[in-house]
Amino acid sequence: MSIDYLVLCTLGGGKGFSVDREERLMLPRLTIERIPPIFASIYEKACRLVIGQYYRRVAGEIASHLREGRVLDLGTGPGYLPIEIAKQAPLVAVVGIDLSRALIRMARRNALKAGLAHRIQFEVGNAAKLRFQDDFFDMITSTGMLHMLRNPVRMLGECRRVLKPGGEAWIYDPARVSSQIDRKRWKDSFTPLEKRTYSLLALYSRINPPHVYTREQLASMIESASFMDYEMKKDEEEWIIRLKK
């Protein structure tokens, strides 16, 4: 997933859409690892609104670190991070995977519109069971996906397997974009069907509340996946994690 899942839980504007920290600890947690198709179009519109404020900035950080090579973006959503990476790093080839077929279709259309379809490959795939060979990627990225996973250690282990020696995985979780969404602009863009879909988000957010890991929990997961060279820092609610193989 490529945008902060908290968008779906906190930007509704109504009381039912807000789940505070204490309340979400009391709610039953039902881990849903993909954006349900019914929410795909409004999710894509939310992602589009933060291209400049969020994805372009993250892509700039990545492009300054890696000038050429292969990047894998996990939970790519509608593909805006890979597109921005490709724009800023002309010698980098990017693969984006996501469990949502609807979002992958959108990502392919977005890459085509940007004139970058020849440099970005989007496919349906599971981050916990990657099809790629060992030591294949120079870098792995992920924004807002880690907290959605049933087995994050397995995903991290797969990251380590497919990274080249010396390669790095940069994980942003939960991606800090909620405050950057123009709520009115987002809601004004909805079609009549999307307005009805939006009303279901309150229920969805309550049965699948976001989970923000502690530093200790993250360190335990990272080390369980055999990453020993890593650093973590927190920027408001977003963890920025850098792992080196």
N, C-alpha and C positions, 0 to 999 in steps of 0.2 A: 504494500500500500504506500502510495507516494505523497499523501497529504495527511496532516494530523487528524486522526479519527475523532478527536475532540470537536472538530467542526460539526460533526453530525450530532454531538451531544450538547453543545453549549451555545450554538448560534441560532437556536430556534426562536429566541426572543420571548418565549412563553415559559411559565413556571415549570411545566412538565418536561422541558428539554434540559433543564439544569440538574446535574447530579453532583452534589458536593462530595468531598473526599470521604467524610464519615458515612454518608449514605451509601456510596458505592461499595464500601467494605462490607456492608450488611446485605447487599443485594446478591441473589444467586448469580454466579458467573457462567455464562454459556458462551464458550469460545467459538466465534465465527470468524474464520480466517480470510474470508474474501468479502468484498462489497457485494451484497445481493444485487442481482440484475435490476430490480425495481428502483434502486437508488443510483444506478450508474450515471444517468444523465445529469442529475443535480450535483452529484459528486464531481463529475468532470467540470462542471461550471464553477464549482468552488476552487478546484485546482487551477483553472484558467485565470482566476482573479489574483492569484499570488505568484504568477510567473515572475514578474518583475521584482517583487519584494523578497521572494524566498528562493525559488528554483534557480533564478539567474545568479543570485549571490552564491548559493551552494555550488553551482556549476563552475563559477569563477574560482572558488577555492580548489576544486578538483582539477581544473585545467591548469592552474598554476603549479600543481604538484606533479601532474602526469601530462607530458607533452605528446606522447605517442604510446600506442599499445591498445590493449583490450580492456574494456570496462563492462562489468555486469551490474545491472541495476535490479535489485530485488524488490518486489511489490511495486512495480513501475506505474501502475494505474494508467492514466491516459497519456503517459509518456513524456511529460513536459521536462523532467530533469534530464533524461537522455538527449532530448532535442537541444536543450540549452548547453549541455556538455559538447555535443557535436558542433554547435555553432562556435564555441570558444576554443575548441581543441581540434583543428582540422585533421590531425594525424591520428586521432583516437577513433576506434570502432567501438560501438556500444551495442550490447544486447540487453533488452529489458524483458523481464518475465513477471507474470501476474497470474493468479488463479482465476481471475474474472475474464471470461471470453469477451464479454461486452466491452470492458475497458481496453483489452488488447486490440479489438477492432477499432476503437476510437484512437488508440495510440498510433496504429498504422496509418489511419487517415491524417492524423496530425503531422506525422513525419512526412507524408506525401505532400501536404500543403506547405510545409517548411522547406521542401526541396531536399530533404535529407534521407529519404527512404533507402538510398543506396548505401548509406553508412550506418544505419540503425536497424537492428533486427528485433522485432517484438514477437513474443510467443507465449502461449499459455504454459505455465510451468510451476512446479512446487519447489519453493526455496529449501525445503527439508529433504528433497530428493532430486538433485540437479542431474541433468543428463550429460553434463560436460566432463571431459577427461581431467585427470589430475594436472595440477600446475599449468592451467590454461590462461587464467586472467591476471593482468597486471594490477587490477584494482576492482573492488566490489563496493557498491554504494547501496544504501537503503535509507529511506526517509519515512518514518511513521509506521513501520511494520512490526518491529520486534514485540511490542506489547500485545499484538493481536495473535501471537502464535501459541499453539498448544504445546509445542516442544521447541523452545528457542535454542536449547543446547544442540539439538540435531541440526538446526539451520546454521548455527555458528560452526559446527563441525564440517558441514558441507562447504562453507566459505573457506575454511582453512585448507580443505582438500583441493579445491579448484584454483586457489591462488598460487601464483608462482612463488618460489622462494624469494623473500624480500618484498613480496606484494602486500598491499594493505587493504583492509576493509574499513570503510568509514560509515558509521551508523548514526543516524539522527533519530532520536525516539523519546517521547512522541514529538514529531516534527513541530517546531514552534511557529505555526502559521495562523492559528485561530484568531489572534488579535489583529491580524492583517487583512482579514476578509472584510470587504465592504458589504455588510449584511443587507442593506437596502438594495444595493445594486444586484446582489446575488438573487434575492427573492423576487425582484422586479423582472428578472430574466426568465422566470419559470413559465412554462406553458401551463394551460389549465390542468393537464394530466399531472405535471410535475407538482403543482400546488397540492393536489390530492395526495400524491406520493409523500410529499413533505410532512403531511399530517401523521404519517406512520412512524416518523423518526423517533418520536417520544417513546413509543413502545419498544422500538428496536434498541434505543440507547439504554433503556432500563434493563433489558434482558442480557445485553452484552456491553456492560460498562467498561471503559478503558482502564488499564492497569498500568500504573507508573512504578517502575522498579526502583528499589533503593540501591545505593552504591554497593552495599554488601551483596545483594542478590545478583547484581550485574557481574561483579567480580567472580562470584562463584560459578555463574554460567560460563563466563569467558574462559576461566581456567579449566572447567570441565571439558571444554571443547579444545583444550591443549594450546590455547593462545597464552603465551607467557610474557610477550612484549606488547603491552597495551597501555593506553591512557584514557582517562575519562574526565570530562568536565561538564558542569551543569550550567546552562544559560536559561534562567527562569525555570520553566518546567521541562525544557528539552535537555536530554542527555546527548552529548557529542562524544562518541566512542571511536577510537582509532586503534585498530588491531593490526599487528604486523606479523607475518609468517616468518 
